[in-house]
């Protein structure tokens, strides 16, 4: 799942990037309002974590402009300003949630999970294709009654495929939604993870869930 973090404090930004990546997110981090606007207009993030007090335009204005431009990904505003008028200002600007500093990381994770469940894209809490089930909340995968252990990147590749059953996803689409700006390699890394996923979710069960569409990409058929 790809997340944009907008935070101008270097120490806070570095801490949050590490924590969010450990939690399984692919994180792009920027510090300025203009960079945040460019990012949200160019990339379809799953969720945005937006500090209110960033160099102009501030977080409230970034959120307002996002909504004016039709960018409806969930937004969580982070700020040390906890007055009621500030919370109201953020929500009126189009934010979906508001978390004041200091905060516990577990609360941040829980709020992000709740926001993603509410995003406009029709995404059920538990994804299922035939007897393959993926639960984003517990980050678990099961084939029938068998638990399957996946790495964080394997989990995210599988989730992106299962979010869009019957749709062919190109390698570039998977790179855009599962990796972040820090990734500088080629698209062949997708093939590596697809092979690894097949070794875990298909071959031990004599299945062919993930299908290759030659020259285009990969898909999971809803009737697989």
Steps between C-alpha positions, in 0.01 A plus 500: 500500500649833395494791745606863470649656814516880508712610798760778512671398826792279387512295819127438512493420129785248525338331801162473331647372174679220688193413706258502208729289283533248782120491508497403132436833327696628202574858603583810298600794722498871414541809717334785311145581397585544133673162489198344670267648237713371214512154658126462560415626151745265330467181708197305622593452865299271724520750786670834586642590842520878500659726761302821538792736563719455194655776284236669288257391388432350843334164552150645521543675166655194338199293606256764375675518161508122472125481538448787254703305244296184555765306695302296751757267656460489880687773691613483863621833639777487760569808709598630844210747479213345695254789536147422390513774235809338345334157486191655345715687248672178394178304465333785312797507262417142405709289738358163602663482842715704737771380743682729740865474597634329701328177404550126534603318184238231564229766489641637175497150347142442616379830358670429167337158481162658567554765232603249239188295569292810430675614181285555188633192323270211582730289714357240738668458837601144405594423140410157367546318170367142513657351815783757516437761771704809584424706810662849491418562867692199632733485196424130467451275197327162498434239231208302634604408855872548440681815618751637249792714614593782262762772512367859520561559126347165401195591707464839329540357148235237575267757655525727195413208273211390722362852524438493125395146405472432125696817425839467332756701697818603323840484664510880506165509681629262767823700535298822544269355765731271697843664484593861579726780375802335660475210255738547206509153344322361198156347466644147496478506880125445454568169323717391793221563749238337278714183483542507876125544552422209269742283700303579815132537403466288185747216448460334842124489437513404130337832405556764232358808671739763363490502122746654257362705212798488270639840411253681728521392862329283760149438629297296743172374359203525736403143412849361552 
